[in-house]
């Protein structure tokens, strides 16, 4: 039986129309499209190149400042939340997030290209060697991850602490409040989808170009659209099979295996290459990167105009901005319960550190080969076609056929997992933050990603991919600047509330205001509630209690309603002007029981709680076993504390300053 799509219609149809308009230009008039996209890119870079550069500098400065001082101790979730993953597992997943098609495509191609044509140094000189590596590090370093961190931090902070949907619009809640559900919110999510679509299409286009080059090297297949388009169809088809059959576990295992093979490939190059020189070069490259970090952050070459920055730095910044909803969603989903400081430090430095070593191993080895045994041949091959660089590079190392085959497989798997995961992220945004959507929706977005990549390749290859990326990233850059502002506003408000809570004559409770009898509490301790029992309790006791309070609040002129929220939670919400809404929510929270308690047969592995949460992100507590009257009493106590907080002199300026609506 056909299941209807779960969509937010304005976002879904708005983004599809814009994407199809771009796509139709490339399909209907591919020759003119190349010229059109090129002119669009030139106009945007001429007028907004400085804006891209300045914005990325702001993103980096903001996330570094947010991890310092009191901001850094705020949680991505309620104050009592704990991380969903062990630290080692979390680090491993962040490590994996730093690996993808781009690193395979540019690992050899970018350092060699800058060595042959540096922005300011003499080509093929020692100075060019230094500049090539420092520029490569700059493009793949903490600036890229600062862009991802802004989106990831916004999604995690407002999604897990404010209990809002995991969509880009939620990050603007401190500025717009309930208006995030109107036209402005729709436009924000449309920009996110369009940017993500073209960012993913750029990666897929690069990947298929490199696969084509590898197959040409291995078996002599011609290089061109006649091979690249069928490749896109085949690999998109594999991604679609993953979506349809639900092979999430298989794809995850394949991704982990892919990462392991990539690391082994890097170690192989490290061992058979100039090993001692590479460790020396790595230390030097770090120094060069740090030495030029601030200057490159703001260097638009205003006094020495060069097209180099358009084709490299500005393209990269636009590409990372387009890609940021995808990577941001991933790192947000795995980071619940972490502090802001943990999040920023780990996201900025762990993937970037791995990328730096990867680029040193491949880039410096390539430069070493080109200046010795290759006698410039490798540089000339890369200058002719950057997609062949990796395979030409392997020619000068042992087992070139084996390493080239492995590289093609790696790129293909990255292609499949990027398309599959990308369709999930885009689908979630188009569905208003819903994660449990129909298979048909993910298949639709998966197919559209392949179609966009194919259309852009037809419309001008790499140049068209770059143009579409730069154009689609421009509106989302404005959205990201708003996210930065909203993060600062929201975090300032949370810190003000924490200070106000600490100075109150009564403390915010870490237990219910009106609890169950001691006999009932003892029974609950001896019997671990199941998920089904929690669900029945919330339906029979919690919801009726909250509905009574909502009805009485509304009757007395304070609009309130009871809503079903993610993961079976139920919440009483009362909107407020210029301050954060009052929220009293209850959700089912699972806690793993100690092994000694689950050793005997039939014992459940988890204990579930009916745990409260509030708009302030304050500590929740278990209300399982309370009667409706007791729950009502607890809601009223929390409402009284809420009113005291929002009218406290310590938070008054934060809550009601012009333009800071909804900060509460």
PyMOL commands that set and color helices and strands:
alter all, ss='L'
color gray80, all
select helices_A, chain A and resi 9-28+30-66+69-73+87-97+101-116+126-140+142-161+168-181+183-219+225-245+248-272+275-298+308-333+340-370+377-384+386-394+400-430+439-458+461-503+518-526+531-555+566-568+595-598+628-646+649-656
alter helices_A, ss='H'
color red, helices_A
select strands_A, chain A and resi 561-564+570-574+582-592+606-614
alter strands_A, ss='S'
color yellow, strands_A
deselect
rebuild
show_as cartoon
